[in-house]
Amino acid sequence: MGCMNRGPYRAIKRGLDLLAALALAPLWGSVLALAALAVRLFDGAPVLFTQERAGLHGRPFRILKLRTMRQGDGPDEQRMTRLGRLLRATSIDELPQLVNVLRGEMSVIGPRPLPVAYLPLYTPAQARRHDVLPGVTGWAQVNGRNAISWERKFELDVEYVERMGFAMDCKIAALTLWRLATAPFRRGGGEPIMPVFEGSKKTEEKC
């Protein structure tokens, strides 16, 4: 199944990304506009948060997100605003990344793009997550998201690279929609914040 990554599905997938992003633009654009206005009114400027992330083959690009934290120093958990928690719990803060999809920097579905600073820390197996375009949602996001370890996330990312296809993407899309629909009913105050990735323990033991 891994050959699908380099075969016809890659071109088909890009077409599906454009179709989905453009067809649903009135919907996600309206939600994004309202959310951006709320960030501006309650949390002030800037509305958008941008950061350099590693894309296909590790090439850097600037990811777009709605700002969910106060500016300044301190732990992420302490800087998270009340509105930011809501935006993260519902994944509305990720909507600007559909602009990254339209630019060809991301896909709707794929491994989540992570900071460029992490690139030297991956094992060769983990680095395979960059063999496909990063996604707005992905296999790791519907199988634990921030409740699982970095190592498990990367295992799921590589599993996606190996199994990528139309059926797999449909499954992830359906599970993502289910998570979004049930987000208001889940307890726990939203998703936990992942710690900074400092390299896998197995890698550190070999050094």
C-alpha positions, 0 to 999 in steps of 0.5 A, a space after each residue: 500500500 505504500 506505493 500509493 504515496 508516490 502513485 496516482 493517489 497523490 495527484 488525486 489527493 491534491 485535487 480532493 484537498 482543493 475541492 474540499 477547501 473551496 467547496 466549504 469555503 463559505 462555511 469555514 470562512 464564516 466561522 473563521 471570520 467570527 472566531 477572528 473577530 472574537 479573538 480581536 475583541 476579547 484577546 486583542 491583536 494579533 489575531 493570527 499566530 504564525 510559526 515556521 514548521 517542517 512540511 513535505 521533505 522537511 521543507 519549512 513553511 509558515 503555518 497559520 493559526 488563530 492565536 490562543 495564548 497571551 503573548 510573553 514568557 511563561 508556560 503555555 498552560 498559563 498563557 492560554 486564554 479562556 477563549 483560546 481553550 474553547 478554540 482549541 477544544 473545537 479545533 477552530 483555531 486550526 481553520 486558517 490552515 485551510 489557507 495553507 492547504 490552498 497554497 499547497 503547503 499542507 493537505 487536509 489530512 496528513 501528519 501534523 506539521 511540527 517545528 523545524 527545530 525538531 528535524 534533527 531529533 527524529 530517528 530515521 523511521 520517525 522522519 518518514 512522516 515528512 514523506 507526505 504533505 502535513 495535514 490539518 488533521 491526521 491519524 494520530 489526531 483521531 487516535 489520542 491526539 495530545 493524550 498519547 506520547 510523542 513516540 506513539 504519535 510518530 508511529 501513527 504518522 508513519 503508519 499513515 504514510 504506509 497506508 495512505 489512500 482514499 479509504 484511509 483518508 475517508 476514515 480519518 475525515 469521519 473520525 475528525 467530524 465525530 470528534 468535532 461534533 462531540 467536543 462540547 460534551 467531553 470533560 476535562 477542559 479540552 486537550 492537554 498541551 504536549 511537552 516540547 519534543 526533546 528526542 526519543 529515549 531510544 535515540 538518547 540511549 544510542 548516543 
